[in-house]
Amino acid sequence: MEAVVEDTHTPVAEQAAFRIDFPAWLKVLTKRNRRIAEALALGHGTGEVARHFRVSESRVSQLRRELCQSWQEFHGERALAAA
């Protein structure tokens, strides 16, 4: 969230939407996946996240894709692409 506050390139409306949407999206995740998503969002690397959560780097990569899909579904983007 702090990175968004310091972002001078993203339009203010998009920043405001993110500040509302990101916490709401995190609430739909399991506690573990929420913590992993937060760690990845903070810029922690795959290896660091894998060690911290005691999973393989491959699993972190899989989770990253799953989280991306979840974010898109949260915004209805996957439904639009399918239509």
Secondary structure as UniProt FT lines:
FT   HELIX           2..6
FT   HELIX           12..28
FT   HELIX           31..41
FT   TURN            42..43
FT   HELIX           46..53
FT   HELIX           57..74
FT   TURN            75..76
FT   HELIX           77..82
//
